[in-house]
């Protein structure tokens, strides 16, 4: 459900940026393949945090603070404008922001942000699965 809501929000936002940012590019590649792994990573990270927490109140506190992570990275990338080096594409949120900031100026589209974010999603889900195998997490002991 979280992935579906994230995918809908990402598709709606990408459609809003279609004309100025993606001129001459394939919207499917930039929108779905470029940003959909970020929606999956957000859902996997939220699931990991909520599984690790002992109470609903604790989980809500951590999840509300998690909202500031992509916002802080995006503000850093926009206002301080670092030169997009190759290593920045390996950081999940910063890679997508650099990809969007470059827009149509890139001669080719690099798949590194999608691969890095997909890898982080898989790691988050693997850790969550490991937590769900523990009895004290499932039964609250």
KALIN-V304745 format. One record per pair of residues at least 4 apart in sequence whose C-alpha atoms are under 7 Angstrom apart, sorted by the first residue. I is the first residue (numbers start at 1). J is the second residue. D is the distance in whole Angstrom. If there is no record, write none. Layout:
<<I,J,D> <I,J,D>>
This chain:
<<1,5,6> <2,6,6> <2,43,6> <3,7,6> <3,39,6> <3,40,6> <3,43,6> <4,8,6> <5,9,6> <6,10,6> <6,39,5> <7,11,6> <7,36,6> <7,39,6> <8,12,6> <9,13,6> <10,14,6> <10,35,7> <11,15,6> <11,31,7> <12,16,6> <13,17,7> <14,18,6> <14,31,6> <17,21,6> <18,22,5> <18,23,7> <19,23,6> <21,103,6> <21,104,7> <22,27,7> <22,103,6> <22,104,6> <23,104,7> <25,104,7> <26,30,6> <27,31,6> <28,32,5> <28,33,7> <29,33,5> <29,34,6> <30,34,5> <31,35,6> <32,36,5> <34,114,6> <35,39,7> <35,96,7> <36,40,6> <37,41,6> <37,114,6> <37,117,6> <37,118,6> <38,42,6> <38,117,6> <39,43,6> <40,44,6> <40,121,7> <41,45,6> <41,117,7> <41,120,7> <41,121,5> <42,46,6> <43,47,6> <44,48,6> <44,121,6> <44,124,6> <44,125,6> <45,49,6> <45,124,6> <46,50,6> <46,63,7> <47,51,6> <48,52,6> <48,124,6> <48,128,5> <49,53,6> <49,59,7> <50,59,5> <51,128,7> <53,58,6> <53,59,5> <54,58,7> <55,59,6> <56,60,6> <57,61,6> <58,62,6> <59,63,6> <60,64,6> <61,65,6> <62,66,6> <63,67,7> <67,71,7> <68,72,6> <69,73,6> <70,74,6> <70,93,6> <71,75,6> <72,76,6> <73,77,6> <73,93,7> <73,94,6> <74,78,6> <74,97,6> <75,79,6> <76,80,6> <77,81,5> <77,82,6> <84,88,6> <84,98,6> <88,94,6> <88,95,6> <89,94,7> <89,95,4> <89,112,6> <89,113,5> <90,95,6> <90,112,6> <90,113,6> <90,116,5> <91,95,5> <91,116,7> <92,96,7> <92,113,6> <92,116,6> <92,117,5> <93,97,6> <94,98,6> <95,99,6> <95,113,5> <96,100,6> <96,113,6> <97,101,6> <98,102,6> <99,103,6> <102,106,6> <111,115,6> <112,116,6> <113,117,6> <114,118,6> <115,119,6> <116,120,6> <117,121,6> <118,122,6> <119,123,6> <120,124,6> <121,125,6> <122,126,6> <123,127,6> <124,128,6> <125,129,6> <126,130,6> <127,131,6> <128,132,6> <129,133,7> <131,137,7> <132,137,6> <132,138,6> <134,138,7> <135,139,6> <136,140,5> <136,141,4>>
